[in-house]
Every structure is written in structure tokens, then in C-alpha cells.
């Protein structure tokens, strides 16, 4: 695997962790608590996206994350 591929994978993993953390935090927390829980995962995802050269391409990356899920979305 080359460095670009590794950086893209790290960015996808960071965003995946952010999505799971956001889902958990927003399910049972007050907004202020959720915001504090999300600060670190957001910063990690932002940094990983920048390292991979994907900053500004979050929509594309989210599509890739959906494709990685156990239930891939059906495109009609």
C-alpha cells in the first residue's frame, strides 16, 4: 500500500469513528456534553482529511464510508 492510500484509509477510519461517536453522543447527551465529546474526534478527522488531501471532499468521503458499511446503500 502506498502512502496516499494509507492516508486515505486513515481519513476514512477517523471519519468512521467520528460518525459512531456522534451517533452515540447525540443519542443520550445534552448538546453541551455532546459538543465536548465530539471535539477530539472532529479534530482528528479534520487532521486526517487534510493529511490525505481530502479536505473539501467530505461528501465524496462520506459516500465511501457508506459503501464500507455492513449494509451498502441501494442506488436507484
C-alpha positions in Angstrom: 0.0 0.0 0.0 1.4 3.4 -0.9 1.4 6.5 1.4 -1.6 8.1 -0.3 -3.7 5.0 0.1 -2.7 4.8 3.8 -3.6 8.4 4.4 -6.9 7.9 2.7 -7.6 4.8 4.8 -6.7 6.7 8.0 -9.0 9.6 7.0 -11.9 7.1 6.3 -11.3 5.4 9.7 -11.2 8.8 11.5 -14.4 9.8 9.9 -16.0 6.5 10.7 -15.0 6.9 14.4 -16.5 10.4 14.3 -19.8 9.2 12.9 -20.1 6.5 15.6 -19.1 8.9 18.3 -21.6 11.5 17.1 -24.4 8.9 16.9 -23.7 7.8 20.5 -23.2 11.3 21.8 -26.3 12.7 20.2 -28.5 9.8 21.4 -28.4 10.4 25.1 -26.5 13.6 25.9 -27.3 17.2 26.4 -26.0 19.4 23.5 -23.2 20.9 25.5 -22.0 17.4 26.6 -22.2 16.1 23.1 -20.2 19.0 21.8 -17.4 18.3 24.3 -17.4 14.6 23.4 -17.2 15.4 19.7 -14.3 18.0 19.9 -11.5 15.4 19.7 -13.0 13.2 17.0 -13.8 16.2 14.9 -10.2 17.5 15.2 -8.8 14.0 14.4 -11.0 13.7 11.3 -10.1 17.2 10.1 -6.4 16.5 10.5 -6.6 13.1 8.8 -8.6 14.6 5.9 -6.0 17.3 5.5 -3.1 14.8 5.5 -4.9 12.7 2.8 -5.5 15.8 0.7 -9.3 15.2 1.1 -10.2 18.4 2.9 -13.1 19.9 1.0 -14.1 16.4 -0.4 -16.0 15.3 2.6 -19.2 14.4 0.6 -17.1 12.1 -1.6 -15.5 10.5 1.5 -18.9 10.0 3.2 -20.1 8.1 0.1 -17.0 5.8 0.5 -17.8 5.3 4.2 -21.4 4.3 3.4 -20.0 1.8 0.9 -17.9 0.3 3.7 -20.9 -0.3 6.0 -22.4 -3.7 6.5 -25.5 -2.7 4.6 -24.5 -0.9 1.4 -27.0 1.6 0.1 -29.1 0.8 -2.9 -28.7 3.2 -5.7 -31.7 3.6 -7.9 
